[in-house]
C-alpha cells in the first residue's frame, strides 16, 4: 500500500489550517508549482508516471521472472488505484482552493502576527536579534563604506 494518499491528506489538512489562519506563502510564489502535480494526476496509466520507471529498470538477479512480473503487477495497481487518484485530489485542492485563497501580499509582515514572524525569521536565518530597521541601517552604512572605497580606488 502506498503512503502517498495519507501523506497528501495530512498536508492538505495542514494547508487548509494555514488558509484558515491566513498564513500561506505568497500566491505569486505558487504559480507553476502545479505542473509537477499535474504530471502524475494527468497520467493515463502507471507507465505514464515517474513512479513506474524503477519497475522498468533491471531487477535484482536473484528475483525470478515470475517475482518480477508479480511486483510490476502490484506496483501498477498501487500507482493507478492509489497514487494517481491522490495526485488528482491534490491537484484539485491546489488549483481550486489553495492557490486562489493564498496570501496575495509578498511581505511576511502581512501575515497574522507578521512582525513577530518576520523577527523570528531574522533570528533563524541571520542569527541576530536586530530589528529589520537596524539591519537595513547597517546595510546602508556598509554600502556607504564600499562606495567610498570604490571612489578612493578610482582616484588612485
MARBA-3410 file (N, C-alpha, C, O; in Angstrom, 1 decimal):
156
0.8,-1.2,0.0,0.0,0.0,0.0,0.9,1.2,0.0,1.9,1.3,0.6 ~ 0.5,2.3,-0.7,1.2,3.5,-0.8,0.9,4.4,0.3,-0.2,4.5,0.8 ~ 1.9,5.1,0.8,1.7,6.2,1.8,1.4,7.5,1.2,1.1,8.5,2.0 ~ 1.4,7.6,-0.1,1.2,8.9,-0.7,-0.2,9.5,-0.4,-0.3,10.7,-0.1 ~ -1.3,8.7,-0.5,-2.6,9.3,-0.2,-2.7,9.8,1.3,-3.2,10.9,1.5
-2.1,9.1,2.2,-2.1,9.6,3.6,-1.2,10.8,3.7,-1.7,11.8,4.3 ~ -0.1,10.8,3.1,0.8,12.0,3.1,0.1,13.2,2.6,0.2,14.3,3.2 ~ -0.5,13.1,1.4,-1.2,14.2,0.8,-2.3,14.7,1.6,-2.6,15.9,1.8 ~ -3.1,13.7,2.2,-4.3,14.1,3.0,-3.8,14.9,4.2,-4.4,15.9,4.6 ~ -2.7,14.5,4.9,-2.2,15.2,6.0,-1.7,16.6,5.6,-2.0,17.6,6.3
-1.0,16.7,4.5,-0.6,18.0,4.0,-1.7,18.9,3.6,-1.6,20.1,3.8 ~ -2.7,18.4,3.0,-3.9,19.2,2.6,-4.5,19.7,3.9,-5.0,20.9,3.9 ~ -4.6,18.9,4.9,-5.2,19.4,6.2,-4.4,20.5,6.7,-4.9,21.5,7.2 ~ -3.0,20.4,6.7,-2.1,21.4,7.1,-2.3,22.7,6.3,-2.3,23.8,6.9 ~ -2.4,22.6,5.0,-2.6,23.7,4.1,-4.0,24.4,4.4,-4.1,25.6,4.4
-5.0,23.6,4.7,-6.3,24.2,5.0,-6.2,24.9,6.3,-6.9,26.0,6.5 ~ -5.5,24.4,7.3,-5.3,25.1,8.5,-4.6,26.5,8.3,-4.9,27.5,8.9 ~ -3.6,26.5,7.4,-2.9,27.7,7.0,-3.8,28.7,6.3,-3.8,29.9,6.6 ~ -4.7,28.2,5.5,-5.7,29.1,4.8,-6.6,29.7,5.9,-6.9,30.9,5.8 ~ -7.1,28.9,6.8,-8.0,29.3,7.8,-7.3,30.4,8.7,-8.0,31.4,9.1
-6.0,30.3,8.9,-5.3,31.3,9.7,-4.9,32.5,8.9,-4.5,33.5,9.4 ~ -4.9,32.4,7.6,-4.4,33.4,6.7,-2.9,33.4,6.6,-2.3,34.4,6.3 ~ -2.3,32.2,6.8,-0.9,32.0,6.9,-0.5,31.1,5.7,-0.5,29.9,5.9 ~ -0.2,31.6,4.6,0.2,30.8,3.4,1.4,31.5,2.7,1.7,32.7,3.0 ~ 2.1,30.8,1.9,3.1,31.5,1.0,2.4,32.5,0.1,1.2,32.4,-0.1
3.1,33.5,-0.3,2.5,34.5,-1.3,2.0,33.7,-2.5,2.7,32.9,-3.1 ~ 0.9,34.1,-3.0,0.3,33.5,-4.2,1.2,33.4,-5.4,1.3,32.4,-6.1 ~ 1.9,34.5,-5.6,2.8,34.6,-6.8,3.9,33.5,-6.7,4.4,33.1,-7.8 ~ 4.3,33.1,-5.6,5.3,32.1,-5.5,4.8,30.7,-5.8,5.6,29.7,-5.9 ~ 3.5,30.5,-5.8,2.9,29.2,-6.1,2.6,29.0,-7.6,2.3,27.9,-8.0
2.7,30.0,-8.3,2.5,29.9,-9.8,3.4,28.9,-10.4,4.6,29.0,-10.3 ~ 2.8,28.0,-11.2,3.5,27.0,-11.9,3.9,25.7,-11.1,4.3,24.8,-11.7 ~ 3.7,25.8,-9.8,4.0,24.6,-9.0,3.1,23.5,-9.2,3.4,22.3,-8.8 ~ 2.0,23.7,-9.8,1.0,22.6,-10.1,1.5,21.7,-11.2,1.0,20.6,-11.3 ~ 2.5,22.1,-11.9,2.9,21.3,-13.1,3.5,20.0,-12.7,3.2,19.0,-13.3
4.2,19.9,-11.6,4.8,18.6,-11.1,3.6,17.7,-10.6,3.7,16.5,-10.7 ~ 2.6,18.3,-10.0,1.5,17.5,-9.6,0.7,17.0,-10.8,0.3,15.8,-10.9 ~ 0.5,17.9,-11.8,-0.2,17.6,-13.0,0.4,16.4,-13.8,-0.3,15.6,-14.4 ~ 1.7,16.3,-13.8,2.4,15.2,-14.5,1.9,13.9,-14.1,1.7,13.0,-14.9 ~ 1.6,13.7,-12.8,1.1,12.4,-12.3,-0.4,12.4,-12.4,-1.0,11.4,-12.8
-1.1,13.4,-12.0,-2.5,13.5,-12.0,-3.1,13.2,-13.4,-4.2,12.6,-13.5 ~ -2.5,13.7,-14.4,-3.0,13.5,-15.8,-2.5,12.2,-16.4,-2.8,12.0,-17.6 ~ -1.8,11.4,-15.7,-1.3,10.1,-16.3,-2.5,9.2,-16.7,-3.5,9.1,-15.9 ~ -2.4,8.6,-17.8,-3.4,7.7,-18.3,-3.2,6.3,-17.7,-4.2,5.5,-17.6 ~ -2.0,6.0,-17.4,-1.7,4.6,-16.8,-0.4,4.7,-16.0,0.3,5.8,-16.0
-0.1,3.7,-15.2,1.0,3.7,-14.4,2.3,3.9,-15.2,3.2,4.6,-14.7 ~ 2.3,3.4,-16.4,3.5,3.5,-17.2,3.8,5.0,-17.6,4.9,5.3,-18.0 ~ 2.8,5.8,-17.5,3.0,7.3,-17.9,3.5,8.1,-16.7,3.7,9.3,-16.8 ~ 3.8,7.4,-15.6,4.3,8.2,-14.4,5.8,7.9,-14.1,6.3,6.9,-14.5 ~ 6.4,8.8,-13.4,7.8,8.6,-12.9,7.8,7.4,-11.9,8.9,6.8,-11.7
6.7,7.1,-11.3,6.7,6.0,-10.3,6.9,4.6,-11.0,7.3,3.7,-10.3 ~ 6.6,4.6,-12.2,6.8,3.3,-12.9,8.2,3.0,-13.3,8.6,1.8,-13.5 ~ 9.0,4.0,-13.5,10.4,3.9,-14.0,11.2,2.8,-13.3,11.9,2.0,-13.9 ~ 11.2,2.8,-11.9,12.0,1.8,-11.3,11.6,0.3,-11.6,12.4,-0.6,-11.5 ~ 10.4,0.2,-12.1,9.9,-1.2,-12.4,10.3,-1.6,-13.9,10.0,-2.7,-14.3
10.9,-0.7,-14.6,11.4,-1.0,-15.9,12.9,-1.2,-15.9,13.4,-1.7,-16.9 ~ 13.5,-0.8,-14.8,15.0,-1.0,-14.7,15.3,-2.4,-14.5,14.4,-3.3,-14.2 ~ 16.5,-2.8,-14.5,16.9,-4.2,-14.3,16.6,-4.5,-12.8,17.0,-3.8,-11.9 ~ 16.0,-5.7,-12.7,15.7,-6.2,-11.3,16.9,-6.9,-10.7,17.8,-7.3,-11.5 ~ 16.8,-7.2,-9.4,17.9,-8.0,-8.8,18.0,-9.3,-9.5,17.0,-9.9,-9.9
19.2,-9.8,-9.6,19.5,-11.1,-10.3,18.8,-12.3,-9.6,18.4,-13.3,-10.3 ~ 18.7,-12.2,-8.3,18.1,-13.3,-7.6,16.5,-13.3,-7.6,15.9,-14.1,-7.0 ~ 16.0,-12.3,-8.3,14.5,-12.3,-8.5,14.1,-13.0,-9.7,14.6,-12.7,-10.8 ~ 13.2,-13.9,-9.6,12.7,-14.7,-10.8,11.8,-13.8,-11.7,11.4,-12.8,-11.2 ~ 11.7,-14.3,-12.9,10.8,-13.5,-13.8,9.4,-13.4,-13.3,8.7,-12.4,-13.4
8.9,-14.5,-12.6,7.6,-14.5,-12.0,7.5,-13.5,-10.9,6.5,-12.8,-10.8 ~ 8.5,-13.4,-10.1,8.5,-12.4,-9.0,8.5,-11.0,-9.5,7.9,-10.1,-9.0 ~ 9.3,-10.8,-10.6,9.4,-9.5,-11.2,8.0,-9.1,-11.8,7.5,-8.0,-11.6 ~ 7.3,-10.0,-12.5,6.0,-9.8,-13.0,5.0,-9.5,-11.9,4.2,-8.6,-12.1 ~ 5.1,-10.2,-10.8,4.2,-10.0,-9.7,4.4,-8.6,-9.1,3.4,-7.9,-8.8
5.7,-8.3,-8.9,6.0,-6.9,-8.4,5.5,-5.8,-9.3,4.9,-4.8,-8.8 ~ 5.7,-6.0,-10.6,5.2,-5.0,-11.5,3.6,-4.9,-11.5,3.1,-3.8,-11.6 ~ 3.0,-6.0,-11.4,1.5,-6.0,-11.3,1.0,-5.3,-10.1,0.1,-4.5,-10.2 ~ 1.7,-5.6,-8.9,1.3,-4.9,-7.7,1.6,-3.4,-7.8,0.7,-2.6,-7.4 ~ 2.7,-3.0,-8.4,3.1,-1.6,-8.5,2.1,-0.9,-9.4,1.6,0.2,-9.1
1.7,-1.5,-10.5,0.8,-0.9,-11.4,-0.5,-0.6,-10.7,-1.1,0.4,-10.9 ~ -1.0,-1.6,-10.0,-2.3,-1.5,-9.3,-2.2,-0.3,-8.3,-3.1,0.5,-8.2 ~ -1.1,-0.3,-7.5,-1.0,0.8,-6.5,-0.9,2.2,-7.1,-1.5,3.1,-6.7 ~ -0.1,2.3,-8.2,0.1,3.5,-8.8,-1.2,4.0,-9.4,-1.6,5.2,-9.3 ~ -2.0,3.1,-10.1,-3.2,3.5,-10.8,-4.4,3.7,-9.8,-5.2,4.5,-10.0
-4.4,2.9,-8.7,-5.6,3.0,-7.8,-5.4,3.8,-6.6,-6.4,4.2,-5.9 ~ -4.1,4.2,-6.2,-3.9,5.0,-5.1,-3.1,6.2,-5.4,-3.5,7.3,-4.9 ~ -2.0,6.1,-6.1,-1.1,7.2,-6.3,-1.7,8.3,-7.2,-1.8,9.4,-6.8 ~ -2.1,7.8,-8.4,-2.7,8.8,-9.3,-3.9,9.5,-8.8,-4.1,10.7,-8.9 ~ -4.9,8.7,-8.2,-6.0,9.4,-7.6,-5.6,10.4,-6.5,-6.3,11.5,-6.3
-4.6,10.1,-5.7,-4.2,11.0,-4.7,-3.6,12.3,-5.3,-3.9,13.4,-4.8 ~ -2.9,12.2,-6.4,-2.4,13.3,-7.1,-3.6,14.1,-7.7,-3.5,15.4,-7.7 ~ -4.6,13.5,-8.2,-5.8,14.2,-8.7,-6.4,15.0,-7.6,-6.8,16.1,-7.9 ~ -6.6,14.4,-6.5,-7.2,15.1,-5.3,-6.3,16.3,-4.9,-6.8,17.4,-4.7 ~ -5.0,16.1,-4.9,-4.1,17.2,-4.5,-4.2,18.3,-5.6,-4.2,19.5,-5.2
-4.2,18.0,-6.8,-4.3,19.0,-7.9,-5.6,19.8,-7.8,-5.6,21.0,-8.0 ~ -6.7,19.1,-7.6,-8.0,19.8,-7.4,-7.9,20.7,-6.2,-8.4,21.9,-6.3 ~ -7.4,20.3,-5.1,-7.3,21.2,-3.9,-6.4,22.4,-4.3,-6.7,23.5,-4.0 ~ -5.3,22.1,-4.9,-4.3,23.1,-5.2,-4.9,24.2,-6.1,-4.7,25.4,-5.8 ~ -5.5,23.8,-7.1,-6.0,24.7,-8.1,-7.3,25.4,-7.8,-7.5,26.6,-8.1
-8.2,24.7,-7.1,-9.5,25.3,-6.7,-9.6,26.0,-5.4,-10.4,26.9,-5.2 ~ -8.7,25.5,-4.4,-8.8,26.0,-3.1,-7.6,26.8,-2.6,-7.7,27.9,-2.2 ~ -6.5,26.1,-2.7,-5.3,26.7,-2.0,-4.7,27.9,-2.7,-4.6,29.0,-2.1 ~ -4.4,27.8,-4.0,-3.8,28.9,-4.7,-4.7,30.1,-4.8,-4.3,31.2,-4.5 ~ -6.0,29.9,-5.1,-6.9,31.1,-5.2,-7.1,31.8,-3.9,-7.3,33.0,-3.9
-6.9,31.1,-2.7,-7.2,31.8,-1.4,-5.9,32.0,-0.7,-5.9,32.4,0.5 ~ -4.7,31.8,-1.3,-3.5,32.1,-0.6,-3.2,33.6,-0.5,-3.8,34.4,-1.2 ~ -2.2,33.9,0.3,-1.8,35.3,0.6,-1.4,36.0,-0.7,-0.6,35.5,-1.5 ~ -2.0,37.2,-0.9,-1.6,38.0,-2.1,-0.4,38.9,-1.8,0.4,39.2,-2.7 ~ -0.2,39.3,-0.6,0.9,40.1,-0.2,2.2,39.3,-0.2,2.2,38.1,0.1
3.3,40.0,-0.5,4.6,39.3,-0.5,5.3,39.4,0.9,6.0,38.5,1.2 ~ 5.0,40.4,1.6,5.7,40.7,2.9,5.3,39.7,4.0,4.1,39.4,4.2 ~ 6.2,39.2,4.7,6.0,38.3,5.8,5.2,39.1,6.9,4.4,38.5,7.6 ~ 5.4,40.4,6.9,4.7,41.2,7.9,3.2,41.3,7.7,2.4,41.7,8.5 ~ 2.8,40.9,6.5,1.3,41.0,6.1,0.6,39.7,6.7,-0.6,39.7,6.7
1.4,38.7,7.1,0.8,37.5,7.7,0.3,37.8,9.1,0.7,38.8,9.7 ~ -0.6,36.9,9.7,-1.0,37.1,11.1,0.2,37.1,12.0,1.1,36.2,11.8 ~ 0.3,38.0,12.9,1.5,38.2,13.8,2.7,38.3,12.9,3.8,37.9,13.3 ~ 2.6,39.0,11.8,3.7,39.1,10.9,4.9,39.8,11.4,6.0,39.3,11.0 ~ 4.8,40.8,12.2,6.0,41.4,12.7,6.8,40.4,13.5,8.1,40.3,13.4
6.2,39.7,14.4,6.9,38.7,15.3,7.4,37.6,14.4,8.5,37.1,14.6 ~ 6.6,37.2,13.4,7.1,36.1,12.5,8.3,36.6,11.7,9.3,35.8,11.6 ~ 8.3,37.8,11.2,9.5,38.3,10.5,10.7,38.4,11.4,11.8,38.0,11.0 ~ 10.5,38.8,12.6,11.6,38.9,13.6,12.2,37.5,13.9,13.4,37.3,14.0 ~ 11.3,36.5,13.9,11.8,35.1,14.2,12.6,34.6,13.0,13.5,33.8,13.1
12.2,35.0,11.8,12.9,34.6,10.6,14.3,35.2,10.6,15.3,34.6,10.2 ~ 14.4,36.5,11.0,15.7,37.1,11.1,16.6,36.3,12.1,17.8,36.1,11.8 ~ 16.1,35.9,13.2,16.8,35.2,14.2,17.3,33.8,13.6,18.4,33.4,13.8 ~ 16.3,33.2,12.9,16.6,31.9,12.3,17.7,31.9,11.2,18.6,31.1,11.2 ~ 17.6,32.9,10.3,18.4,32.9,9.2,19.7,33.8,9.3,20.7,33.4,8.8
19.6,34.9,10.1,20.7,35.7,10.3,21.4,35.5,11.6,22.5,36.1,11.9 ~ 20.7,34.8,12.5,21.2,34.5,13.9,21.5,35.8,14.6,22.5,35.8,15.4 ~ 20.7,36.8,14.5,20.9,38.1,15.2,19.5,38.5,15.7,18.5,38.1,15.2 ~ 19.5,39.3,16.7,18.2,39.8,17.3,17.9,41.2,16.9,17.0,41.8,17.4 ~ 18.7,41.8,15.9,18.5,43.1,15.4,17.1,43.2,14.8,16.6,42.2,14.3
16.5,44.4,14.8,15.3,44.6,14.1,15.5,44.8,12.6,16.7,45.0,12.2 ~ 14.5,44.7,11.8,14.7,44.9,10.3,15.2,46.3,10.1,16.1,46.5,9.2 ~ 14.8,47.3,10.9,15.3,48.6,10.7,16.8,48.7,11.0,17.5,49.4,10.2 ~ 17.2,48.1,12.0,18.6,48.1,12.4,19.5,47.4,11.3,20.6,47.9,10.9 ~ 19.0,46.3,10.8,19.7,45.6,9.7,19.8,46.4,8.4,20.8,46.5,7.8
18.7,47.1,8.1,18.7,48.0,7.0,19.7,49.1,7.1,20.4,49.4,6.2 ~ 19.7,49.7,8.3,20.6,50.8,8.6,22.1,50.3,8.5,22.9,51.0,7.9 ~ 22.3,49.2,9.0,23.7,48.6,8.8,24.0,48.4,7.4,25.2,48.7,7.0 ~ 23.1,47.9,6.6,23.3,47.7,5.2,23.7,49.0,4.5,24.5,49.1,3.6 ~ 22.9,50.1,4.8,23.2,51.4,4.2,24.6,51.9,4.6,25.3,52.4,3.7
25.0,51.7,5.9,26.3,52.1,6.3,27.4,51.3,5.6,28.4,51.9,5.1 ~ 27.2,50.1,5.4,28.2,49.2,4.7,28.3,49.7,3.2,29.4,49.7,2.7 ~ 27.2,49.9,2.6,27.2,50.4,1.2,27.9,51.7,1.1,28.6,52.0,0.1 ~ 27.7,52.6,2.1,28.4,53.9,2.1,29.9,53.7,2.1,30.7,54.3,1.4 ~ 30.3,52.8,3.0,31.8,52.5,3.1,32.3,51.8,1.8,33.4,52.2,1.4
31.6,50.9,1.2,32.0,50.3,0.0,32.1,51.3,-1.1,33.1,51.3,-1.9 ~ 31.1,52.2,-1.2,31.1,53.3,-2.2,32.3,54.2,-2.0,33.0,54.6,-3.0 ~ 32.6,54.6,-0.8,33.8,55.4,-0.5,35.1,54.7,-0.9,36.0,55.3,-1.5 ~ 35.2,53.4,-0.7,36.4,52.7,-1.1,36.5,52.6,-2.6,37.6,52.8,-3.2 ~ 35.4,52.4,-3.3,35.4,52.4,-4.8,35.9,53.8,-5.3,36.7,53.8,-6.2
35.4,54.9,-4.7,35.8,56.2,-5.2,37.3,56.4,-4.9,38.0,57.0,-5.8 ~ 37.8,56.0,-3.8,39.2,56.1,-3.5,40.0,55.3,-4.4,41.1,55.7,-4.9 ~ 39.5,54.1,-4.8,40.3,53.2,-5.7,40.3,53.8,-7.1,41.3,53.8,-7.8 ~ 39.2,54.5,-7.5,39.1,55.1,-8.8,40.1,56.3,-8.9,40.7,56.5,-9.9 ~ 40.2,57.0,-7.8,41.1,58.2,-7.8,42.6,57.7,-7.8,43.4,58.3,-8.5
42.8,56.6,-7.1,44.2,56.1,-7.1,44.6,55.6,-8.5,45.7,55.1,-8.7
END
